[in-house]
Amino acid sequence: MSENKFDRGSALSIFGSDRKEDFMALVFALVIAFAVFLTY
């Protein structure tokens, strides 16, 4: 019985690893939040 591997659409990813992709998404979200904080 093969183990169930959760596929998150890695083929569409621009990064090799999911962890790096998650980290870049977090940084991007923080940059947007900081920009909004400075704007208003």
MODELLER restraints for C-alpha pairs under 7 A, 6 or more apart:
rsr = mdl.restraints
at = mdl.atoms
rsr.add(forms.Gaussian(group=physical.xy_distance, feature=features.Distance(at['CA:15:A'], at['CA:21:A']), mean=5.85, stdev=0.5))
